[in-house]
């Protein structure tokens, strides 16, 4: 990038940030991320129901701010260097690795490293989010991660509460176990803020196996919808799932567990 283009990009960031501040919304860091001007960032999530508290290590060294974290914990994003990164989860207070993942990071991208259940024990899933949100957009971003080995392929619908699923196509189709939709490396799906209903079916079916009831999605929200088995690692009842909802940079650093809650008829 030439000196002129760097100056132009920096000017765009300052101008857009000022505009967002004036209208009371947005995050200047997100603008810089969209332009690819920030270091890579990573967050970690403990999505193993019934699993032990964990310590998180980065490149072989335990992160002192990520020790003894329980199920439902979701860290805030934190900066890492570009290039190869290894994150591992161990039972709190031990050095025995339960699961780990190695991946390459790039400037302007956001990464989620999730500890998830598998039929043989703890596992990991990594999502690369290129964060291609347009400047000044206030739309919400949504993605699904299938961490339910007992529901190996699912379709996800995010609709107005009263919509008949037979009249619409899934918003996120064919999410296979251990994978995200949109896929890792692709941008999230965008929604206007408002009231929605999250329903999940086996891929290609209209039979609902999870129904959230009404949910509010705020403008500028950033949601990761993670399906997990209701009974944890030990007892996989087919299609018996719940949802762990992670919101980007939630100050509570705790995902919200959603259970089946269909609206009253």
Secondary structure, 3 states (H helix, E strand, C coil): CCHHHHHHHHHHHHHHHHHHHHHCCCCHHHHHHHCCCCCCEEEEEEECCCCCCEEEEECCEECCCCCCECCCEECCCEECCCEEEEEEEEECCCCCEEEEEEEEECCCCEEEEEEEEECCEEEEEEEEECCCCCCCCCCEEEEEEEECCCCCEEEEEEECCCCCHHHCCCCEEEEECCCEECCCCCCCEEECCEEEEEEEEECCCCCEEEEEEEEEECCCCEEEEEEEECCCCCCCCCCCEEEEEEECCCCCCECEEECCCCCCC
